[in-house]
Amino acid sequence: MRGEGMKIERFYKKYLFPGVVFQSVVMAGGYGTGREIAEYFFPGGSLGGLLGLLIAVPVIWGLVCAGVFEIQRREKVWDYHGLSRVLLKDGWRIYELVYFLFLLLVLAVALAACGELSERTLGLPAAAGSAAAALVMGVMAVAGERTISRIFSGWSFFLVTVYLCFFISCGARFGFPVLSEVRSGWLSGGLRYAFYNLGSLPAILFAARGSQTTRDAVASGAICGILGVLPALLLYYPLACFLPDIQSELLPVSMVLKKLASPLLSALMNAALVGTLCETGTGLIFSVCRRFSPEHSFRSDLICSSGLLLCGFALSLCGMGELVEKGYGAMSWAFMAVLTAPLCVYWLKTGVLRRFSPKNAQKGACTENQNDI
């Protein structure tokens, strides 16, 4: 019985845990409020946006995550600094600059969203809600890797459950819309959305240490793509019920909850969203803490997290709409240049692509069985 439990735990850490953390980190910067879905997918039409979400996003996320996890396994690098040195050599400073800009942007969006939610739901000043969220992120970031891992695992289950309830409730109340319109730009919208969210990858590298073979890296990367996009699909249909008006909403999910008029579901959705916003900020901050202090040090983590949160809070005063509209588009192209393109070059130079052949995958499976023994 104990042996079975250990096998399940190993399976979870090897294949599912990276996807759980990726889902937690990508949501707030990616689609937790619904603003990003309205910004990137609905302009391609109701059906076109769904195609972009189903085709471009999980494929790009799965391929890049698999490639990064394989590099981690081969090169034994466990933070974004080591990864950038492998991919960019002496150009690692460029990646570091882009990552810091992305981190501050996502922190600002998360804090601004928390402030907006607190003002709409509790009647508190937006600044107070943002400050409270920053405090939660800071406490979680200095709590250590084990605590963060447990919180992320538990919250992912709660999150998907709540979003599933939201999906079912909207379907029962409003019906599911017929998605038929496809406009030009649906693919480019999905690609830009997928590429800018890859900036969250450094925040999950600590969770992807379980891959022992190329097959492990490919499988866990594919699961990241699936788990990462799952809650977005549960949001897409309810939001599509209110096209085109919902495209101008700052917090589309809040608009739908107001029309549902369900106090319990509203409370659960807002709790899930705030928790996810805090998870995203925590994951990004924690990645920087480990960059400058590989061994857990409360003092250094506290200084690092406080500085980042103060900068993010100041930037959040610009407003969430402006940040999403102007900042995220630029980050899409930046991460394509400093992560995706160098990753492809690495695959071609080192022959990583050959390792994905069925013959080598079979060899990897034999190696894994030996390791388990």
N, C-alpha and C positions, 0 to 999 in steps of 0.2 A: 504494500500500500504506500509506504514511504517512497519506494523507488518510482512508482507511478507519479506521485506528486512532484518528485524532482524532475522527471521527464517533462511533465506539463510546464513546470516553471522554466526549464531550459528552453522549451519550445516558445513560450511566451516571450522571454527575454531576447531570443534570437530573431524571431520573425515578427511578432506583434508589437512589442514595446517601442521600437523605433517609429512605427506608424502611429501609435497612440500619442507619443510626444510630438510628432510632426503635426498631427491633427490639432493638438492643443495649441501649439505655437503659431500655426498658420492661420487659425480662424479669426482672431481679432484683427490682424493686419490684412486678412484676406476677405472675409465676408460675414463676420459675426453680426454686424448691424444691418446687413443687406445693402448698404450703400455701394459697396464694390460690385455687387451683382448688377445693380442698376447702372453703374458707371461703365462696366466693361462688356456685359453680355446683352442686356436689353436693346442697345442700339443696333445689334445684329438681327433684330426681330425676335419674336417669341420662340419660334422653333430654331432659328439660327443661333440664338444665345444658348439654348439647351445643347445644340450640337457642339458648340465651342466648349461648353462645360464638360460634356461627356467624352469628347475626342481629344482635344488639344491638352486640357489640363492634366488628367491622370496619366496620359502617355508621357508628357514632358516631365512631370514630377517623378514618375516611376523610373524612367530611364536615367535621369540625372541623379536621383537618390541611389540607384543601384551602382552607378559609376563611382560616386563618392564613397559609398560603403566599401566597394572593392579596393579603392585606393587606400582607405583607412586600413583595411586588412593587410594589404601588401606592404605599405610604407610604415605602418604602426604609428600613425598620427591621430590624435584624439581631440584636437581643438582646431579652430579655424586658422590660427597662425601657422601651424604645421601644414595644414592643407594648402594654404595659399603659397607657402614656400615650395611645395611640391609642384603645384600647377604653374606658378608665375616666376619661380626662381627669384631673381633680384627685383622683380616687379611686385613683390608681395605687399609693399607699402600702398600701392594703388588699391589693391583689394581691401586692405585695412581701412583706408579712407572711405571707400564706397560703403563698406559694412557699417562703419560708424554713422555715416549719414543715414543709411537705411534704418539702423537701430533707433536713432533719435526721431526719425520720421514716424516709425511704427509706435514708439513710446508716446509721442505727441498725439497721434490718432487715438490710441487706446485711452489715454488720460482725458482727452477731449470728449470721447464717447461716454466715458464714465461720468464726467461732469454734466453732459447733456442729459443722460438718463436720470441722474439724481435730481436735476432741476425739474424734469417732466414728471417723474413718478413720486418724488418725496417733497418737492417744493423747496429744496435746498439750493443755495447758490452753486453755480456750476464749478466755481473754483474750489469749493469745499468738497464736492464729490471727487474732483480730480486729485485733490490732496490726499483724501482718504484712500483712494485706489493706489496712489504712489506709495503710501505707507505700507499697504498690504504687499505690494510687489517687493519693497525693500526688505520686509521681514522674511518673506519666502526665499528671496535670493541669498540671504545669509544663513538660511537654515541648514544648508548642506544638500548634497546630491541625493542621499537616501530619502530624505523627507520630500524633496521635490518629486522624485520618482513615484512615491506613493500617492502624492496629491494628484499628479497628472493621470495616473492609472485610474484612480477612483472617479475623478472628474470626467474623464472621457466617457465612461459608462453612463453617468448622470446626464451628460450633455446630449448624447445620441438619443437617450430615452425621452428627454424633454422635447427635442426637435422632432422626434417621431410623433409625439402627442400633438405638437403644433401642426404638423403635416396632416394628420388624421382629422383634427378639429376643423381646420380650414377646408378640407375636402368635404366634410359633412355639412358645413355651414354654407360655403360659397360654391361648392362643386369644383371640379378640375377643369381648367380652361382648355379649349382646343388650340393647340400650338401649331400654327400653319405658316406664319410669316417668316421668310428668310430674306434678310437684307445684306448687302455687301458689307464686308468688314467683320463678319461673325468669327472667322478664323483668326484674323489678326488680333481681335479683342481677346480671344481665348489664349493666344500665344503670349500677348503682353502681360496678361493677368498671371499666367503660369510662370513666366520668367521673373517678374518682380517678386513673387512669393518665394522663389528659390533663395532669396536673401535670408530666409529663416533657417536654412540648412545648418549653419554653424551652431545654432542653438540646440540642435538635437544630436550632435556628434557624440556626446557623452553616452547616449542611449544605444548607439550602434556598435558596441564592442563585441557582440556575440557572434559575428560572422566568422566562421572558420574556413569556409570554402567559397568559391565564386558563386556556386548555386545559392548559398545562404545570402550573399549580398544581393543577388538578383531577386530572390524571393522577397526579402525584407524591403527592398526598394519598390517592387511592384505593390506590395501591401501598403506602403506609404502613400502611393498615388491613389489607391482605392479608398483608404480610410480618410485621407485628407480631403477628398472631394465629396464624401458621403453626406455630411451635414449640409453642404451647399445644395445638393440635389433636393434635400428635404425642405430647404428654404425656397427653391426656385419656383415651384408650382404655386405655393400660396402667394408669393409676391407677384407672379405673372397674372393672377386674377384681377389685379388693379392697374394693369397697363392701359394707357400710357402715363396716367397721373402719378404713379409711384416713382417714376424716374426723377422727379424733382424733389422728392422727400429726402431730408437729411438722414433720418433714421427710419427706413422703410419698414423694418420689423415692428417698430413701435406703432406705426400707422395701422398695420394689419391687426395687432393686438387690441388696439382701441376699437376697431370695427367688430372684433370677436366679442368684446365686452365680457370677458371671463377673468375675474379677479385672480383666481387660482393660477390659471395658465399664464397670465401676465406676470404674476409674481415669480413663477418658476422660470419663465423665459428670461426675465430681467436678471434673476439670480444667475442663471446659466451664462448669460452674456457677460455680466460683470466679472464672474469667476474666470471666464475664458480670456477676457481682456487682461486680467491680472496674470493669468498663466503665460500669455504671450510675452508680456513685459518681463516677467520673471525669467523665462527661458533665455531671452536675449541678454538680459543683464548678467545672468549666471555664466553665459558663454564668455563674456568679457572678463568677469571675475576670474575664471579659470585661465584665461589668456595671460593675465598679469600675475596670478598667484595659483600655479598648478596644484599646490597643496592647500587644502582648505584653511584659510586664516580669517578669523572673524573680523579682525581690525581692517585688513586690506579689502575684504569683501564689503564691509560697511562703507568705507571711504569711496570705493569704486561705484557701488550701487547708489549712494547718495548723490554723487556728482552727476551720474547719468540721469537720475530721476529729476534733479533740479533743472537740467538742460531740457529734458523732455517736457517738463511742466511749463517752462517758459515758452517753448515752441507751441504747446497746445493752445495757448491764448490766441493763436492766429485763427483758430476755428477749424473744425474737422473737414468741412466741405472743401475749403481751399487746399488743405493738405492732401486730401485724396485726389483731387482733380489735377493739381500741378506736380505734386511730389511723386506719386506712384508711377506715372508714365515715364518719368526720367529714370527711375530705379529699374524699370523693366529692361531698358537698353543697357544700363550700366552693368547689371548682373549677367546679361547675355555676353557682355564683353569680358568681364573679369572672372566668370565662373564657367558658363556653359561652353563658350568657345575654347578656352584653355583645357577644359575637360575632354573635349573631342580630340584636341591635339595630343593630349596625353594618351588617350586610347590608341590612336594611330601610331604613335611613336613607340610605345612599349608593348604593343601587341595584346593589350587587354581584350580587344574584340575577339581574338582567337580563343580566348578562354571561355567564351560563351557558347562554344560549339557543343553539340550533344556528347561527343567523345570525351571532352575535358570535363563536362558536367558530371559524367558517369565516374570519372576518376575522382572528382571532388567528393562525390557521394561515398565512394569507398574510403577515402581519407577520413571523412566525417564519422563513418561507422567505427573505424579504428580508434578515433579519438574518444568516442562514447564508451568503447570497451575499456 
